[in-house]
Amino acid sequence: MLSDWVVVVDDDMFSQHQKNVCIELKPKLMGMIDCSDIDNTNTSTCKKVTNFPAFCHVPTDSCVYGVRDTLESINNLQTLVQKENSQENQSS
């Protein structure tokens, strides 16, 4: 579900663009974590993310990186986790 995802941003121009896209499109994400905010800097998610913006799937603690400009590309995040889960099930 898309509600299992958070968008993780910083204060760079790509993050600012992603924030604006999310404000405009209002995807049904769990939320947004701004790692440039002093209260979030030392959170495990901000320490883990290597590039911004990132979309992190909370239940699996996995992230994908890059700007997503359309609601369709944001909604497609759900399929990435389904593919990962089905590949794990096939390998067991």
C-alpha positions, 0 to 999 in steps of 0.5 A: 500500500502506498500508505506504507511509504514515506518520502525522505528529503533534504534541503537540496534542489531535487528534494525541494522539487519533490516536496513541491510535487508531493504538495501539488499531487497529494499522494497518499503516503505515510508522510514526509521526513525532512532530514534538514530539520534538526529534529530529524537529522539523527533519525535512523531513516535520515542516517540510512538514506544515501541520496535525496529524495528517497522513497522508503517502504517502512515495513521492509526498511527499503528505499528507492531514490530519485525524483518522481514527477507524476502520481503514476510514478509515485503509485508505482512504488507499490509494485516495487515492493511486490516484485521484491517480495515475490522474488524473495518467495521464489528464492526460498 
